[in-house]
Amino acid sequence: MVTTSGRTDGDGANDREGGRTNGQWYPPEWPDRIRRLAHGELEPVPPRRASTVLLLRTDADGVPAVHMLRRRASMAFAGGAYAYPGGAVDPRDERNLPWAGPSPREWAARLGVEPAVAQAVVCAAVRETFEEAGVLLAGPDPATVVADTTGEDWEADRAALAGHELSFGDFLERRGLLLRSDLLGGWARWITPEFEPRRYDTWFFVAALPEGQRTAGVSTEADRAVWIRPAEAVAGYDRGELLMMPPTVSTLRALLPYGNVPGVLAAARERDLTPVLAQARLVGEEIVLSWPGHEEFTKHLASRPQDPPHTPATSTSGADA
């Protein structure tokens, strides 16, 4: 079952390796950048901290569905790819703000960072989910959640947050709300490869759609929004119909064993958050690109510049990191 603002067919990619077609996002400039990095001609860009949220709800058949956005083809990073609501940490996310649930110090132990960083990462997850999906993981007290985030006033706040005109702390204080960190569960952590010009150290979280809330229209960075069962999203990727980055596919596949949303949230407590970082090495006449522990994404690329790899096509209909 797919609930979408548009069709989900024909906007993926064809990437044939080992006889299998899939929709793995693969920029054409990667081989050249990998060669330059291997020869010491490219200095890796420090990754920015970021957060993204696998927002879940139970569909009509009692099966979990996840909210995904298709990034506009015009976006500089992963244009045309399906992803989750999320984005980079804002420096203001480290400021004190109304908070309920596990403390930044407790989150620091879970995420493997300092408390200030943990607060910023969790805050970014909640903020970006509101900015990009209109869903707010906050409430007036530690036991309740906002039941309705629709209306012109909420949309004005979304726009102000997205435009960096309003900090998330000020937004919460003005509305008398507490960030509910207990509604998030850590799911994974991936770091953009060193050869990428835009790099992110991204924590993936899971969260249930709060009762009474619904997702809003797509943000300026996306041209399509879907609620889709993880199995259907993975199948669409495997068929080459849905374009995705390796972290997206991996986190989707990790949802497959769970038949309900509470099961996912419970499993988050035991998830390994060791960061995954792609490795590229020269082996004879080939560049071997791999993600440790995720063999399905391994690629063998020609090491000579005149032999560029096949590049998946991306949809430009309607035309995000």
C-alpha positions in Angstrom: 0.0 0.0 0.0 1.4 3.4 -1.0 -0.2 6.7 -0.2 1.5 9.4 -2.3 1.1 12.8 -3.7 2.2 11.4 -7.1 3.1 8.2 -8.9 6.0 6.1 -7.7 6.9 4.6 -11.0 9.5 5.7 -13.5 11.6 7.9 -11.2 14.3 5.5 -10.3 17.5 4.3 -11.8 19.1 1.3 -13.6 22.3 0.1 -12.1 23.2 -3.3 -13.3 25.8 -5.1 -11.3 25.9 -8.9 -10.9 22.8 -9.2 -13.0 20.7 -7.1 -10.6 19.0 -3.9 -11.4 18.5 -1.4 -8.6 18.1 2.3 -7.9 21.4 3.0 -6.0 22.2 6.7 -6.2 25.5 7.1 -8.0 26.9 10.5 -9.1 28.9 10.4 -12.3 31.8 12.5 -10.7 32.6 9.8 -8.1 35.3 7.8 -10.0 37.3 11.0 -10.8 37.0 12.2 -7.2 38.0 8.7 -5.9 41.1 8.7 -8.1 42.1 12.2 -6.9 41.6 11.2 -3.3 43.7 8.0 -3.8 46.5 10.1 -5.3 46.5 12.7 -2.6 45.0 15.4 -4.9 41.8 15.8 -3.0 41.4 17.0 0.6 38.3 15.5 2.3 35.7 18.0 3.4 34.9 17.8 7.2 31.4 16.3 7.5 28.6 18.4 9.0 26.5 16.8 11.8 23.0 16.0 10.6 19.9 14.1 11.7 17.1 12.3 9.9 14.0 10.5 11.1 12.2 7.4 9.9 8.7 8.6 10.7 6.4 5.6 11.1 2.7 4.9 11.3 0.4 1.9 11.2 -1.5 1.5 7.9 -5.0 0.2 7.4 -3.8 -3.4 7.5 -1.9 -3.0 10.7 1.5 -2.9 8.9 4.1 -0.2 9.5 4.5 2.4 6.8 7.4 5.0 6.6 7.2 8.6 5.4 9.6 9.4 2.6 10.3 12.5 0.5 11.7 12.7 -3.0 14.4 15.3 -3.2 14.0 17.8 -6.0 16.2 16.9 -9.0 17.7 20.4 -8.8 19.1 19.8 -5.4 23.0 19.7 -5.3 23.1 16.6 -3.0 21.1 13.5 -3.9 18.7 15.2 -6.3 15.9 12.9 -7.3 16.5 10.4 -4.5 14.0 9.3 -1.9 15.0 10.0 1.7 13.5 10.8 5.1 12.8 14.2 6.7 16.1 15.5 8.0 18.9 17.9 7.6 22.0 19.5 9.1 22.4 20.6 12.7 21.9 24.3 13.3 24.4 25.9 15.7 21.4 27.2 17.7 20.3 23.6 18.3 23.0 23.5 21.1 21.4 26.2 23.1 19.3 25.4 26.1 15.7 24.7 25.2 12.5 23.2 26.8 13.2 19.5 27.1 11.5 16.3 28.3 12.6 12.7 28.2 16.1 11.3 28.3 18.6 14.1 29.0 21.3 15.3 26.6 23.8 13.5 28.9 21.8 10.2 28.5 21.6 10.7 24.8 25.4 11.4 24.7 26.0 7.9 26.1 23.7 6.4 23.4 25.1 8.4 20.5 28.8 8.3 21.5 29.3 12.1 21.6 29.4 15.0 24.1 26.2 16.1 25.7 26.1 19.4 23.8 26.5 17.6 20.5 23.9 15.0 21.5 21.4 17.8 22.3 22.0 19.4 19.0 21.6 16.1 17.1 18.3 15.2 18.9 17.0 18.8 18.5 17.9 18.8 14.8 15.9 15.5 14.4 12.8 17.0 16.0 13.2 20.4 14.2 13.8 18.9 10.8 10.8 16.5 11.1 8.6 19.5 11.8 10.2 21.7 9.0 10.0 19.0 6.3 7.0 16.9 7.3 4.9 19.2 9.6 5.1 16.6 12.4 6.1 17.9 15.8 7.5 15.6 18.5 6.8 18.0 21.4 4.1 18.6 23.9 3.0 20.9 26.7 4.2 18.5 29.3 6.3 15.3 29.5 3.3 13.0 29.0 1.5 14.6 26.1 2.1 15.5 22.5 0.7 18.3 20.4 -2.4 16.8 18.6 -2.8 19.2 15.7 -0.1 21.2 13.8 -2.3 22.3 10.9 -3.3 25.9 10.2 -1.7 29.1 8.9 0.1 29.9 12.2 1.9 26.6 12.3 2.8 26.9 8.6 4.2 30.4 9.3 6.4 28.9 12.0 7.5 26.1 9.7 8.6 28.6 7.1 10.4 30.8 9.7 12.3 27.8 11.1 13.2 26.6 7.6 14.4 30.1 6.7 16.5 30.3 9.8 14.5 33.3 11.0 13.4 31.5 14.2 15.4 29.1 16.5 13.7 25.9 17.6 14.2 26.8 21.2 12.4 30.2 20.8 9.6 28.4 18.8 9.1 25.9 21.7 9.2 28.6 24.4 6.7 30.8 22.6 4.2 28.0 22.2 4.8 26.6 25.8 6.1 23.2 24.5 8.7 20.7 25.5 10.8 18.7 23.1 10.0 15.1 23.7 13.3 13.3 23.3 11.7 10.0 24.6 9.7 9.8 21.3 12.9 9.1 19.3 14.9 5.9 19.1 18.5 5.8 17.6 18.6 3.6 14.5 21.9 4.0 12.6 24.7 6.4 11.9 26.3 6.9 8.4 29.0 9.3 7.3 29.2 10.6 3.7 32.3 9.2 1.9 35.5 11.2 2.0 35.5 11.9 -1.7 32.1 13.6 -1.6 32.1 17.4 -1.9 29.2 17.7 0.5 29.6 15.5 3.6 27.4 14.7 6.5 27.8 12.7 9.7 24.1 11.6 10.0 22.3 10.0 12.9 19.1 8.1 11.9 16.2 8.0 14.3 12.9 6.2 14.4 9.7 7.8 15.7 5.9 7.1 15.6 3.5 9.6 14.1 1.8 11.2 17.1 -1.9 10.5 17.5 -3.9 13.3 15.9 -1.1 14.6 13.8 -0.7 14.3 10.0 2.1 15.1 7.6 1.9 18.5 5.8 2.7 19.4 2.3 6.2 18.9 1.0 9.0 21.4 1.7 10.9 23.4 -0.8 13.5 20.7 -1.0 11.1 17.9 -2.1 8.6 17.5 -4.9 6.9 14.3 -3.6 5.9 12.7 -0.3 4.8 9.1 0.3 3.7 6.8 3.1 5.0 3.4 2.0 5.6 0.0 3.5 9.3 -0.7 3.9 9.0 -3.9 1.9 7.4 -2.0 -1.0 10.1 0.7 -0.9 12.9 -1.9 -0.9 11.2 -3.7 -3.8 10.9 -0.4 -5.7 14.6 0.2 -5.2 15.5 -3.4 -6.2 13.5 -2.9 -9.4 15.3 0.4 -10.2 12.0 2.4 -9.8 13.0 4.3 -6.6 16.3 6.1 -6.4 18.0 5.9 -3.0 21.3 6.4 -1.3 22.8 3.3 0.5 21.9 4.6 4.1 18.3 4.9 3.0 18.1 1.4 1.6 20.0 -0.1 4.5 17.8 1.5 7.2 14.7 0.4 5.2 15.9 -3.2 5.1 16.5 -3.1 8.9 12.7 -2.3 9.3 11.6 -5.5 7.4 11.6 -7.9 10.4 9.2 -5.9 12.4 5.4 -6.3 12.0 4.4 -3.3 14.0 5.6 0.2 15.0 6.0 -0.6 18.7 8.3 -3.4 17.7 10.5 -1.0 15.8 10.7 1.4 18.6 11.6 -1.3 21.1 14.3 -2.6 18.8 15.9 0.9 18.5 17.2 0.5 22.1 19.6 -2.3 21.0 20.6 -0.9 17.6 24.4 -0.6 16.8 25.2 3.1 16.2 28.8 2.5 15.0 29.2 4.9 12.1 29.3 3.5 8.6 31.9 5.1 6.3 32.5 4.1 2.6 35.9 2.9 1.6 37.5 3.3 -1.8 40.7 1.6 -2.8 42.6 0.9 -6.0 42.9 -2.8 -6.9 44.8 -3.3 -10.1 42.8 -1.7 -12.9 39.7 -1.2 -10.7 38.5 1.1 -8.1 36.6 -0.9 -5.4 34.0 1.1 -3.6 32.5 -0.5 -0.5 30.5 0.2 2.7 31.8 -2.1 5.5 29.2 -4.5 6.6 26.9 -3.6 3.7 28.2 -5.7 0.8 25.2 -5.1 -1.4 26.5 -1.6 -2.2 30.0 -2.7 -3.3 31.0 -1.3 -6.7 33.9 -2.2 -9.0 34.7 0.8 -11.2 37.1 1.2 -14.1 40.2 3.0 -12.9 40.8 4.8 -16.2 39.1 8.2 -16.8 38.1 7.2 -20.3 35.9 4.4 -19.0 33.1 6.2 -17.0 30.6 4.0 -15.2 27.0 3.8 -16.2 25.1 6.5 -14.3 21.5 6.0 -13.1 19.0 8.3 -14.7 17.0 10.4 -12.3 13.6 11.9 -12.8 13.3 15.6 -13.3 9.5 15.7 -13.0 8.5 18.5 -10.7 11.6 20.2 -10.9 17.0 17.5 -2.3 21.5 16.2 1.9 
